[in-house]
């Protein structure tokens, strides 16, 4: 992922600088010099998330990479971001949710206030996060149904705003609320929007709709194992990794050799697989 990010970062793209920092941090399992350099570039361009990463890695104490005014990185992020949020910037409002947990006196109420304001301003990632918080809020909602119903409100708003992770989350919530028809509608939309889990559910329901744990398949069309196998192959070709390898291994014995051949070989198989390649 780094070569195209470097092109964007060198052209001045702040978000690319931040993600180059993330890539190098993950590769080195810590704040390497390369990660620090990219985070610092992003921070100098005003990225509050990069500032928080520099704080996490002890950049100021260990590497003497500090804000120019001599303060700490969370305070720098707050002073930069708060005026933008107060001026109506939804991205800044969302960033404050994280920043308020980092400042010297963490303020959960203030953090939640800005997260809600970001969601109300149309920030879909904040809507999705509020849905996840509601889904796990055992103190605020005493039973599973209340938690699911509270989460549904936020997931639906973000899903209708085009946010693929929320389409996937909404499908799961609706399935647990025993609304299989709409659950299948949203998992299909998640797949069409490029969400790997949504695509994987479509593939699985074409192969093993009756298996335990397949409640989401209740409203799926009639299964087509060859199609499901072709979809898993397409996922593996575009996003190879342990997840796609495990799926192919897990479902292989549920697809006959003839069905596998139909989904992967010959002109018809190639067309079936090509149908699922190079989508979103």
Residue pairs with C-beta under 8 A, 6 or more apart in sequence:
1 19
1 23
2 20
2 23
5 16
5 19
5 20
5 23
6 16
6 20
8 15
8 16
9 16
9 17
9 20
9 38
9 41
12 45
14 42
14 45
14 46
14 47
15 42
15 47
17 38
17 39
17 41
17 42
17 45
17 47
17 50
18 38
18 39
18 42
18 47
18 49
18 50
18 53
20 34
20 38
21 35
21 36
21 37
21 38
21 39
21 42
21 50
21 53
22 35
22 53
23 35
24 32
24 34
24 35
24 38
25 31
25 32
25 35
25 39
25 53
25 57
28 34
28 35
30 57
31 39
31 53
31 54
31 56
31 57
31 58
31 59
35 53
35 57
36 54
36 57
36 59
36 63
36 65
38 50
39 50
39 53
39 54
39 57
39 59
40 50
40 54
40 59
40 65
42 49
42 50
43 50
43 51
43 54
43 73
43 76
46 80
48 77
48 80
48 81
48 92
48 95
48 98
48 99
49 95
49 98
51 67
51 73
51 74
51 76
51 77
51 80
52 73
52 74
52 77
52 98
52 99
52 102
54 60
54 65
54 73
55 72
55 73
55 74
55 102
59 65
59 66
59 73
60 66
60 67
60 72
60 73
66 72
66 73
67 73
67 75
67 76
69 76
71 79
74 99
74 102
74 103
74 104
75 103
75 104
77 95
77 99
77 102
78 96
78 99
78 100
78 103
81 92
81 95
81 96
81 99
82 92
82 96
84 91
84 92
85 92
85 93
85 95
85 96
85 114
85 117
88 121
90 118
90 121
90 122
90 123
90 126
91 118
91 123
93 114
93 115
93 117
93 118
93 121
93 123
93 126
94 114
94 115
94 118
94 123
94 125
94 126
96 110
96 111
96 114
96 115
96 118
97 111
97 112
97 114
97 115
97 118
97 126
97 129
98 111
99 111
100 106
100 107
100 108
100 110
100 111
100 114
101 108
101 111
115 126
115 129
115 130
116 126
116 130
118 126
119 126
119 127
119 130
119 154
119 157
122 161
124 157
124 158
124 161
124 162
124 163
124 166
125 158
125 163
127 154
127 155
127 157
127 158
127 161
127 163
127 166
128 154
128 155
128 158
128 163
128 165
128 166
128 169
130 154
131 151
131 152
131 153
131 154
131 155
131 158
131 166
131 169
131 173
132 151
132 169
134 140
134 141
134 147
134 150
134 151
134 153
134 154
135 147
135 148
135 150
135 151
135 169
135 173
136 147
137 147
137 150
138 147
140 150
141 147
141 150
144 176
145 177
148 173
148 176
148 177
149 177
151 169
151 173
152 170
152 173
152 174
152 177
154 166
155 166
155 169
155 170
155 173
156 166
156 170
157 166
158 165
158 166
159 166
159 167
159 169
159 170
159 186
159 189
162 193
164 190
164 193
164 194
164 195
164 198
165 190
165 195
167 186
167 187
167 189
167 190
167 193
167 195
167 198
168 186
168 187
168 190
168 195
168 197
168 198
170 186
171 183
171 184
171 185
171 186
171 187
171 190
171 198
171 201
171 216
172 183
172 216
174 180
174 182
174 183
174 186
175 183
175 215
175 216
180 215
180 216
180 218
180 219
181 219
183 216
183 218
183 219
184 216
184 217
184 218
184 219
184 220
185 219
187 198
187 201
187 202
187 216
188 198
188 202
189 198
190 197
190 198
190 199
191 198
191 199
191 201
191 202
192 198
192 279
192 280
193 280
194 279
194 280
196 235
196 239
196 243
199 231
199 235
199 276
200 232
200 235
200 247
201 216
201 217
202 220
202 228
202 231
203 228
203 229
203 231
203 232
203 235
203 247
203 251
204 214
204 217
204 228
204 247
204 251
205 214
205 216
205 217
205 220
205 223
205 228
206 220
206 223
206 224
206 225
206 227
206 228
206 231
207 223
207 225
207 228
207 229
207 251
207 254
207 255
208 214
208 223
208 251
208 254
209 217
209 220
209 223
210 217
225 254
225 255
225 256
225 259
225 263
226 255
226 259
226 260
226 262
226 263
226 269
226 272
227 263
227 272
228 251
228 255
228 263
229 251
229 255
229 259
229 260
229 263
229 264
230 263
230 264
230 269
230 272
230 273
230 275
230 276
231 276
232 244
232 247
232 248
232 251
233 248
233 263
233 264
233 273
234 273
234 276
234 277
235 244
235 247
235 276
236 244
236 245
236 247
236 248
237 273
237 277
238 277
238 278
252 260
255 263
261 269
262 268
262 269
262 272
263 269
263 272
263 273
264 273
